[in-house]
Amino acid sequence: MFGLFFFFLFTPGVSEFVCASSDLELSYTFCDSTAHAFMFNLTSCSVMNRYDWQAALTWIPRSDIHFLKIVFSVWYDGAKALVWRDLLCSGADDKYSVCGTLKGETLESAFDIKGSRMKFPKGNYSVVVQGFSDDSENNMVICLNFTMIVKQDAF
């Protein structure tokens, strides 16, 4: 039974449900067709609570994480709205728990997503989150495509 559950959770191409409420739906798929050992959960699934969300991440990377650059690309109703890059791990004085994780190790992390300054208008959002093991953004270690449907305006 456990093996079937594990296979279902990490099957490539299958949309993974994160959460739903009266004002928000959130799910994700992987950008590639490779199976990933990855799970993402979100607590407090609402855009009306000022975006104080608690997230939990479980990931078994397929390569060592000494350098990790994250790129967020956000589309709103089909138009590119934002691109944001952040260097999480550089190999020196890294402050995030993902840094230093070795290939095959299980990374489990819980963190808060604070976004009270953001107001998402009603609509469909696509958020692509890419992780690269180099600064040139050539060696992708993970890519997720989040679908976020905001059902009502937060203002």
N, C-alpha and C positions, 0 to 999 in steps of 0.2 A: 504494500500500500504506500509506504513512504517513497519508494522509487518512482511510482507513477505521479505522485504529488510533486516531487522535485522536478521531474521531466516537464510537467505541465507549467510550472512556474517559470521556467527558463527557456521555453521553446521559442526559437527565432520566428519573427513574422507574426506572432500572436500578440494582440493588444492586451496589455496587463492593466487591469482596473486598479486605480489608486483609491479614489473616493468619490462620493456623490452626496449632494445635499440639495435643498430647495433652490439654492442660488449658484451651485458650482458642480461641474463634473470634470474629473481629471483621470487620464489614462496615459500609457506610454507604450511605444514599440521600440525595438532596436533598429538602427539605421542600416545594419547589414544583416546577412542571413546566417551568421555564425551564432551558435548557442552561447549564451553568457550565463555565468553563475552570478546573478544580480537580483536584488529585490529592493524596492523603494516603497515606503509607507508614509502616509501623512495623516496627522491627527488634527482635528478641528478644521474640517473641510467646509469652509465658508469664506466668502469674500466680504461678508458683513461684520466679521470680528476683527477688523483692522489688520488682517494678515499675520497674526501671531500663530504660526503653525509650528508643530513639532514634527520633525522628519526623522526617519530611521532608515539606514542604508546598510545592506549586507552585500558584499562584493568579493569575489575571488578573482583578482586580476590575472591576466595571462602573461604579464610581464612585470618585472620589478618597477616600483613606483619611486624613483629618485627625483624625477622631474615631471611635473604635471601642470599643464596649462589648460584651463577650461575656457571654452568659447560658447557663449549663450547667444543664439539668434532667435529673435521673437518676431513672429508675423501676426498681424491683427486683421482679420477678415481678408486674408490673401495679400496684404501689403507688408513689406518689411518695416518693422517699427523700431527695432533696436538690435545692435550687436554690441556685446560686452565681453571683454577678455580679462582673465585674472590668472596670475601665476600663483598656484597653490603650493607647489613644491619646487625648490631650486637646488636642493641638496645641502643648503647651509641655513641654519637657524629656522628650519621649517616649524610652523606652529600647528599644522593640521594633522590629525591622526592618520590620514591616508598616506602621508609621506613616510617613506621607508618600508612600506608594505612590500613583501617579496612575492614573486610569482607563486601562485598556488596557496598562499596564506589567506585565511578568511578575515576580511576587514568588516567589523561591525561598528557603526558609529551612529550616535543620536545627536541631533543639533536642532537649533531653532532657526526658523526663517522669519525674520522680522522685515516687514515691508509696509509699515503704516503710512509711509509717504506716498506709496503707489495707490492709484485709484484705477482699477480696470473697468472700462465701460463694458456694457453688455456686448457680447459677440463671441466669435470663435478665434482662439489663439492656437498657434503652433509654436512650440518652444523646442528648438534643437539644442541639445547640450552635447558638446564634443569635448573629449579629453585627449590631449596630445602629450607624447613623451619627449617632445622637442620644441624649441622655440619657433622653428620654421613652419610648424603645423603640418608636417608631412607624415608623422608616425602616430596615427590615431590608435588609442588604446580602448576607447569606448565612445559610443555615440547613441544617444537616446532622443527620440522624437516624442515630446509630450503634447497631448491634445488637451486643451483647457477650454471648456465652454462656460462662459459667465452668463447666467440666465437673467440677471437683473443688475442695473447700475448700482454701484456702491455709494453714490452721493445723493 
